[in-house]
Amino acid sequence: MTGKIPGYRYIAEYLERSGVSHVFFVDAILRRTLVELETLGVSRILAHSEKAAAYMADGYARVSTKPGICFAQSVGAANLAAGMQDAYLHRSPVLAITGRKTMSFRHRNAYQEVDHAPLFSPVTKFRGDVADGEYLPIMMEQAFRQMTDCGAPRPVHLDIDGLQGELLELVDVEAAMLPDKQVREHPATRAEPDAQAVKKAAEKILSSSRPVLICGTGAIHARAHEAVLAFAEKLSIPVGTSTGGRGILPTDHPAHIGTVGTYSAPPANRIVHESDLVIFLGCHAGDQVTTDWTIPGQDKEIIQIDIEAQEIGRNYPKAVGILGDPAKAVSALHCALAAARPFGDWLSHAGKLCEEWRQSMTEHLTSDAKPIRPERLCAELSSVLPDNAVLVADTGFSTIWTATLVDLRKGQTFLRAAGSLGWAFPAAIGAQLAQPERPVVCFTGDGAFYYHLSELETLRRHDIPLVTVVNNNSALSQGLHNVRRIYGDIKGNVDEIIRFVPTDFAAIAKAFGIASFRVENPGDLGDVLKQAIALRKPVLIDVITDAEPRVPVAWTVAA
């Protein structure tokens, strides 16, 4: 294509050529572009808040491996930036586009205008200002490169001229600058690991007797599932995960020991502590996954495999590092260890610890107590999730319950909030739109669901077949016991800062035109969940649960 085209046509064609199927936005922004996107077959999803739009784009990106796209006008930029935090923490490829006043209006008390750079800088790996047609192709290409082809993915931001981006939409852009039609997935390139680094790491493994592999979000990004499975089965090595790495192995695989760190069941941390070598694969070894860097401690032998050089040794300075694509690196290690003897006795010991703990939970997993115990809800969900299901969990207790007690089979996907309460419901909408053929189930607490329940209207408007399970205990249960402890003997109103009045979310969903169920009897859970998933339409299940049960307590060195 030669000649010039208007900016709105350029943006729309660039997104469509890059394989984007949906964009998420709050009016008023890029209206001409949105009209053009319809002509190109790209769906426009109008959200009820900028933060929800960002979360939808994040959920879309996590399951599709394609960038998620979200828009907001200038006055909504701060809200959109707040929604980018979870994508940044999870290392998710999301492009945020915001409008802004043209240069001559800045620093003059312009209506609805604040500086956007300080808002987006902490939650993006790249941001660019786009004021004219000459820079639009350069900035669009750079944004997509940063998301898909420059180390670990993370969000990016483009700030464009006009409160609604309308000024840039009308500039002339060289049509020849449009990219060839392609699907821009991450990782676009896969860096080969250095052979000497692989050899050194293999020697470490050969000299160990109790190694453990911990897979993080980076292993999921690299789609290292089959490579990890082959490596684990070759060596008979225990495999733990961060919450973001959960699903790299089926949870019923003999090598799987569960999530590790502060959001783990007791056996996982104990196994890591008893090990003599820890291999971090695509895992940045932050405080949560290492229990404040005590499991493993600094005296432990460490191998760290990552696509980003800056992460290797960041938290464990003595780590032996392999820089490269996690899937390629673990496959290279597998080849280097072709003659190695498996660690069968060590794996048997780890498996026994996991099985003993699971047996100890049987009473709660099968409990008929009312209100319903969350453990029973997790057990019933495990039994009915289809083989190709996507489970999306909110932060806090929602993540811990599902990461420790919901079983995942091969082909199932687990997504969790990286810390933002209320993330799961809109993120699950994005995930369902990204992969409409897969059943998506959102697991959220009532405290989280209140954030974005208005998106029930979005579900109905687009007839999105998402099943939303609300763990409804009328409280922020993760903080309940802590608040009581702080009160101690002080007389006062504990409920005022931690509890809600009971709400019938099934009735609210019905008012939105959404099919709904209210479950108070644990014996009804399995049938209701199965029926809801089979409907393939928007459904909400309001499960009345007990706020008192505590999640599994992570094992610590002190304990």
C-alpha positions, 0 to 999 in steps of 0.5 A: 500500500502506498500514499497516505492514510488518516491516523485512525485508519493506521491504528486500526489496521496496525492492530488488526494486522497484529492479530488483535481480535478485541480492544477494551475501552471507556468512552470517549477515546479514538472514536474514529478508530473504533468505527474503523476497527469494526470494518476490520472485524475487531470487536470493541468492548466498552467497559464500565471503568478504565481499571476494568478495561485494563484488567480485561486486556490483561486477562485477554493477553495472559491466555491468548499470548497476544497483546491486550489493548486498552484505551482511555481519554485523558481524564481516565488516564490515572484510572487506566494506569492503576489497572496496569499494575497487575499486568506489570507485576505479572509481566503481561503484554498490555498496550494502554493508549491515552489521549492528552492535550496538545503541547500548546495547552500544557502547563496552563491549567487545561481542563481535565489534564495532568501529567501522564508520565508519572502515572504510567512510568512505574507500571510500564517498561516503555512509554512514548508520546505521539504528536504527529503522523511521522512518529505514529508508525515508529511508536506503534512498532516500538510498543509492540516490540517491547511487549513481544520481543524484548526480554520478558513482556510487560505493559507499555503506554502511548500518549497521543494528541487530543483529549480523545486522541482525535487530533492524532486520528486526523493526521496523515500517515504513510500507508507504506509503514503498515507492517505485514499482516502477522500475529504478534505473539510473545515470546516472538524470539527465543534466545538460545542458552549459552552451552557453557552455562548449561554445562556448569548448571548440569554439573551442579545438578549431578553433584546434588542429591536432593534438587528441586525445580521451581517454575514461575510465570516466565516458564508459562510465558515460554510455554515450557510445559512439555519441556518441564514435564520431560525434565521432571520425568527424566530426573524424578525431580520434585517440581514446585511453582509460584502462583503464576507458574501453577499449571506447568505440570498437572497437579496429580503428577507424581513430581508436582509438590504445589505452590511454594512460598507464603501462598503454599500448602505446608509440604512444599516449603518443607521440601524446598527447605530439605533440598540441597539445590534449587533451580528457579526456572522463569521465576524471579525469586521474589519475597512471596515465592521464597517466604522472604528469602528464607526458603531457600536461604542464602546458603542454598545452592541455586541455579537461576534460568531467566530471559532477563539478565538483570534477574539472575542473581538479583535475590540470590547473588551466588546463583549459577545463571543461564540466560535464555528462553526457559523452555530452551534452557530446560531442554538443553539441561535435559540433554546435558543430563542424558546419563544422569541417574534419577532422584527417585528416593528423594521424589518418593519422600516428597510425594509422601509428604504431599500425600500425607497433607492431602489426606489430612485435609479430607475432613474439610474437603468433604465437609457438609458444614453450613455455611459451606467451607471453602475447602468443599467448594474447591473440591467440588470445583476440581471435580467438574472443571472441564479438561480445557478449562481456564480458572481465574482466581482473585488475589488473597484467599481466593488465590491461596484456596485455589492454588492449594486445593483446586486440582488442575489436569493437563490442558487446564490453565490457571490465572491469578491476580498478581495482587490487585483485589477485584482483578479476577472478574474483568480479567476473566471476561478478557480471557473468555473473549480471547478463547471463546471455545474454552470454558472460563470460570472466575473464582472470586470473593465477595470483597473482590467482586464488589469492585466491578460487579457492574461488568455483569452488564458487559457480560449480558451485552456481549453474551459472554459465557463466563461462569463466575463463582462468588465465595460469599462470606460477607467479609474480607476473610483474609484480614478477619483474624488479624484484625481480631488479634490487633483488637485483643482485649480492646472493646470495639466494633471489629465488624466495622472494618472487616465485614459487609452486610449479607448480599444476594449476588444471585438476585443482583445478577438476575436483575442484570439479566444473568442466569444465577444460582444461590448455593447454601447446601454443600451437597448441591455444589457439584450439580450446580457447577456442572450445570452452569458450565454446561450452559455456555452462557453468562452465569453467576453462582453465589456460594454462601460460605463460612468466613472463619476457616483459614487457608492452609498455613505455609511451612516456615523455618521457624515452625 
